[in-house]
Amino acid sequence: MSRFAGFLLVVSGLMSGAETMRPAPRLSSYYKLVLTYDTNVFRYSDSDLDSFRISINPDRFPVRSADDLDAALSAGLKYRFKQGRRFGHLGARFKSHLYVSNQDKSYGLGAVEASVPAWSGARCRAEFIWMPGYLIRYYRPAGQDDYRACRFTEFLVRAEATQELWRLSLTPYYAFEVDDYLSLFDYYDTRAHRPGVRVGFEVVRGLDLAAEYGLKLASARGPVPDISYLQYGFRVWVSSRPKNLDRLSFGASYGHEMRTFTTENSGELDPSHAGREDLIEDVELEVGYRLGNVKLVLAYQLAWREAFSPYSERIEDIKQYGQNRVSLGAVVTPGLGERSR
C-alpha cells in the first residue's frame, strides 16, 4: 500500500468516526390521560346552582348536571435538532376534553411550536394554539328571549425568549389572542394583547421557585354589551423532588387576577359590565410518582371569583362562583430515539 493510499484510509476513518459521534436528531413523545371531577363545570354562582337544582327557569339551564367528570386525553411529539453546538426543537401537541354528562361541553385544542438557541445561554420559542368550539354556558343573545349555547373559537400566537444565568432564568413573552364567537354573539368577539414575564430560580437541587406577572388588554367588538377589559395577574409556583426520593415530586401554585372592565357604556345601558371589577384566584396542589416511563399524578385545584359592581342588583347572571377540581392521571413518555425527560 502506498503512503498516499494509507493517508486516504486514515482520513476516511477519522471522517467516519466523526460522523458516528455526531449527535443525531432526537424524537420523543408523550401520552397523557387525566380524569378530573369538577364540582362546577359551568362556573355557576351559588344562586344559579340553587335555581338549577330546583328547576327554576329550566330554559336557562339546559344542562344535565352542574358537576361532571372530565376525561382529558393528550399527546405530543417533539423533534430535536442540532443548530451549531446547541439543540432546538419542533413540536406539536393535541388535547381533547371529553365530559361524561354534559357532552356539549367537550372540546379539543391543538398547538405547534418551535424553539431555537439564540445568543449565549438563551433560546427563543414561538407557539401557535387553536381551540375550536369552546362552550362557556347558555346565554340569551341580545334582543332575544331564547337561551343559546355561547361558543367561541380561539387563536393564540405567543413568542418568548429565555435567558439562563447560573440558577436563574428570565422569560419575557408576548401573546396575541383572538376569540371568535358564534354569529349570535358577535358582540363578544375579542382581540387581546398579552405581555408578561416569568422568572425561575433553582434554590437547591430538587427545589425550584417560579413567578409570573402578566397583563391582558382585551378589546371587544361591542358596542352593547361591551366586555372589553384590562387585567393584571400573577402566579407563583414551588416544585420539589426530594433528593432521597427521586421518584416523588411535589408542586403547588397560587394565581391571582384582577380584571377591570373598560366599557364606556352607562350602567343603564350595560349593567353587567359598567364599573365592574372581578377578582379571580386559584390554588393548586400536585403530587407525582414516576415508575420508569410512566408518571402518576394526583392534583387538587380550588378556584373562585368575586365580582364587584355598583349595579349588582341589576345583573341577571351573578358572576361569582366557586369551583373544586380533583384529578388523577398518568403520563407515558416512550422513547422514539432518545427518551424525553
C-alpha positions in Angstrom: 0.0 0.0 0.0 1.4 3.4 -0.9 1.7 6.2 1.6 -0.9 8.2 -0.2 -3.5 5.3 -0.1 -2.7 4.9 3.6 -3.2 8.6 4.2 -6.6 8.4 2.5 -7.6 5.4 4.7 -6.7 7.4 7.8 -8.6 10.4 6.7 -11.6 8.3 5.8 -11.5 6.6 9.2 -11.4 9.9 11.0 -14.3 11.3 9.0 -16.3 8.1 9.6 -15.6 8.3 13.3 -16.7 12.0 13.4 -19.9 11.1 11.6 -20.6 8.3 14.0 -20.1 10.5 17.1 -22.2 13.4 15.7 -25.4 13.6 17.9 -28.4 12.5 15.8 -31.7 14.4 15.9 -33.8 13.1 18.7 -37.5 12.3 18.6 -39.6 12.0 21.7 -43.3 11.8 22.5 -45.7 11.6 25.4 -49.3 10.4 26.0 -51.4 11.6 28.9 -54.8 10.6 30.4 -56.2 12.7 33.3 -59.6 12.1 34.9 -61.0 15.2 36.7 -64.1 15.5 38.8 -65.3 19.1 38.5 -67.9 20.4 41.0 -68.9 23.4 38.9 -68.1 22.7 35.3 -70.2 25.8 34.0 -68.9 28.0 36.8 -72.4 28.8 38.1 -72.9 31.1 41.1 -74.5 29.8 44.3 -77.8 31.4 43.3 -77.6 29.8 39.8 -76.8 26.4 41.3 -79.9 26.7 43.6 -82.1 27.7 40.6 -80.8 24.8 38.6 -81.3 22.2 41.4 -85.0 23.2 42.0 -85.7 23.7 38.2 -86.4 27.5 38.3 -86.3 28.8 34.8 -85.1 25.5 33.3 -84.7 27.1 29.8 -81.7 28.9 31.3 -80.0 25.7 32.4 -80.4 23.2 29.5 -77.6 21.0 31.1 -77.7 17.5 32.6 -75.6 18.3 35.7 -73.7 21.1 37.3 -70.8 18.8 38.1 -69.1 16.4 35.7 -66.2 14.1 35.0 -63.7 15.3 32.5 -61.6 12.8 30.7 -58.7 14.7 29.2 -56.6 12.9 26.5 -53.4 14.5 25.2 -50.4 13.6 23.1 -47.3 15.4 22.0 -44.4 14.8 19.6 -41.1 16.7 19.7 -38.3 16.6 17.2 -34.9 17.9 18.4 -32.3 19.1 16.0 -28.8 20.4 16.3 -28.0 24.0 15.4 -24.3 24.8 15.8 -23.3 23.3 19.1 -26.7 23.5 20.7 -30.1 22.0 20.1 -33.5 23.4 19.1 -36.8 21.6 18.6 -40.0 21.4 16.7 -43.1 20.2 18.5 -46.8 19.5 18.1 -49.4 18.5 20.7 -53.1 17.8 20.9 -55.6 17.7 23.8 -59.2 16.6 24.0 -61.6 17.1 26.9 -64.5 14.7 27.0 -67.2 15.3 29.5 -69.3 12.4 30.6 -72.6 14.1 31.5 -72.5 17.4 29.6 -71.1 16.2 26.3 -71.8 19.6 24.6 -69.1 20.9 26.9 -66.4 18.7 25.3 -63.7 20.4 23.3 -60.2 20.0 21.9 -57.2 22.1 21.1 -54.0 21.7 19.0 -50.7 23.5 19.1 -47.4 23.7 17.2 -44.2 25.2 18.5 -40.6 25.9 17.6 -37.6 26.6 19.8 -34.1 27.6 18.7 -31.0 28.5 20.5 -30.1 32.2 20.3 -27.2 34.0 22.0 -25.2 32.5 24.9 -27.4 30.9 27.5 -30.6 32.0 25.6 -33.3 30.4 23.5 -36.3 31.8 21.6 -39.6 30.0 21.3 -42.8 30.6 19.2 -46.1 28.8 19.6 -49.5 28.7 17.8 -52.6 27.4 19.6 -56.0 26.7 18.1 -59.1 25.9 20.2 -62.4 25.5 18.2 -65.9 25.4 19.6 -65.4 26.1 23.3 -68.8 26.3 25.2 -68.9 28.8 28.0 -72.5 28.3 29.0 -76.0 29.1 27.7 -76.9 32.8 27.4 -79.7 34.8 25.8 -78.4 36.6 22.7 -79.1 40.4 22.8 -82.6 41.1 21.8 -83.8 37.5 22.0 -85.7 35.5 24.6 -84.3 32.0 24.0 -81.2 30.7 25.6 -78.5 29.5 23.2 -75.1 27.9 23.5 -72.4 30.6 23.7 -69.4 29.2 22.0 -66.2 30.7 20.6 -63.1 29.6 18.7 -59.7 30.9 20.0 -56.5 31.5 18.1 -53.3 32.4 20.1 -49.8 33.2 18.9 -47.1 33.5 21.5 -43.4 34.4 21.3 -40.8 34.3 24.1 -37.1 34.5 24.9 -35.5 32.8 27.8 -32.1 33.8 29.3 -30.5 31.5 31.7 -27.8 32.6 34.2 -26.5 30.4 36.9 -29.6 29.2 38.7 -31.9 31.9 37.4 -34.0 32.0 34.2 -35.8 35.1 32.9 -38.5 34.8 30.2 -40.3 37.8 28.8 -43.1 37.0 26.4 -45.9 38.4 24.3 -49.1 36.7 23.1 -51.9 37.9 20.8 -55.3 36.2 21.3 -58.3 36.2 19.0 -61.7 34.9 20.3 -64.3 34.5 17.5 -67.8 33.8 18.9 -70.8 32.4 17.0 -72.7 34.9 14.9 -75.5 35.2 17.6 -72.8 36.5 20.0 -70.7 38.6 17.6 -70.6 41.5 20.1 -68.3 39.3 22.3 -65.6 38.9 19.6 -62.4 39.9 21.3 -58.8 40.8 20.4 -56.3 40.8 23.3 -52.6 41.7 23.8 -50.9 39.7 26.5 -47.4 40.8 27.5 -45.7 39.3 30.6 -42.6 37.9 32.2 -41.7 34.8 34.1 -38.8 34.2 36.5 -37.5 30.8 37.6 -35.0 30.1 40.4 -33.4 26.8 41.5 -33.0 27.3 45.2 -31.1 24.0 45.6 -31.0 20.8 43.6 -34.6 19.4 43.6 -36.3 22.6 44.8 -37.5 25.3 42.3 -39.4 28.5 42.6 -41.1 30.4 39.8 -43.2 33.6 39.4 -45.0 35.1 36.5 -46.6 38.5 36.0 -48.8 39.3 33.0 -51.2 41.9 31.5 -54.1 41.4 29.3 -55.6 44.2 27.3 -58.8 42.9 25.7 -60.9 44.9 23.2 -64.3 43.5 22.3 -66.5 44.3 19.3 -69.5 45.5 21.3 -71.0 48.0 21.3 -73.6 46.6 23.7 -72.8 44.6 25.7 -69.1 45.5 25.8 -66.8 43.0 27.6 -63.6 44.9 26.9 -61.3 44.8 30.0 -57.8 45.4 31.4 -56.5 42.5 33.5 -53.3 42.1 35.5 -52.3 38.9 37.2 -49.5 36.9 38.8 -48.8 33.3 39.6 -46.2 31.7 41.9 -45.0 28.1 41.8 -42.9 25.9 44.0 -41.9 22.4 43.0 -39.8 19.8 44.7 -38.2 16.4 44.1 -36.7 15.1 47.3 -33.1 14.1 47.0 -33.6 10.6 48.6 -37.0 10.0 46.9 -36.3 11.0 43.3 -39.4 9.1 42.1 -41.6 11.5 44.0 -42.4 15.1 43.0 -44.5 17.8 44.7 -45.9 21.0 43.3 -48.0 23.9 44.5 -49.2 27.2 42.9 -51.3 30.2 43.6 -52.8 32.5 40.9 -54.3 36.0 41.3 -56.0 38.0 38.6 -57.8 41.4 38.8 -60.0 42.3 35.8 -61.4 45.8 35.3 -64.0 46.2 32.6 -63.3 49.3 30.5 -66.6 49.9 28.7 -67.7 53.4 28.3 -71.4 52.3 28.3 -73.5 53.6 31.1 -74.9 51.4 33.9 -78.4 51.8 32.4 -77.2 50.5 29.0 -74.8 47.8 30.1 -75.2 47.0 33.8 -73.4 43.7 33.5 -70.1 45.4 32.7 -70.2 49.1 33.5 -68.0 49.8 36.5 -67.4 46.1 37.3 -64.3 44.5 38.6 -63.6 40.8 39.1 -61.1 39.2 41.4 -60.2 35.6 40.3 -58.0 33.3 42.4 -57.0 29.7 42.5 -54.8 27.3 44.4 -53.4 24.1 43.1 -51.6 21.2 44.7 -50.0 18.2 42.9 -48.1 15.0 43.8 -46.4 12.9 41.2 -44.7 9.4 41.3 -42.6 8.1 38.5 -42.4 4.4 37.5 -40.0 4.1 34.6 -41.6 5.8 31.6 -44.9 6.4 33.5 -45.6 9.2 35.9 -48.7 9.1 38.1 -50.2 12.4 39.1 -52.8 13.4 41.8 -53.9 17.0 41.8 -56.4 19.3 43.5 -57.5 22.8 42.5 -59.7 25.3 44.2 -60.8 28.4 42.2 -63.2 31.2 42.9 -64.2 34.6 41.5 -65.7 37.7 43.3 -67.4 40.4 41.3 -67.7 44.0 42.4 -70.2 46.3 40.6 -72.3 49.3 41.5 -75.1 47.7 39.5 -75.0 44.3 41.2 -78.7 44.2 41.8 -79.4 44.6 38.1 -77.0 41.8 36.9 -79.1 38.9 35.8 -76.3 36.4 35.7 -74.4 36.7 39.0 -70.7 36.4 38.2 -69.3 35.0 41.4 -68.6 31.3 41.6 -66.6 28.6 43.4 -65.1 25.5 41.8 -63.3 22.4 43.1 -61.4 20.0 40.8 -59.8 16.7 41.8 -57.6 15.0 39.2 -55.9 11.6 38.8 -53.8 11.0 35.7 -50.9 9.2 34.1 -48.2 10.5 31.7 -46.4 8.0 29.5 -43.1 9.1 27.7 -41.9 6.2 25.5 -38.7 6.9 23.7 -38.7 7.3 19.9 -35.0 7.8 19.6 -33.8 9.3 22.9 -36.2 9.3 25.7 -37.9 12.6 26.6 -37.1 13.8 30.1 
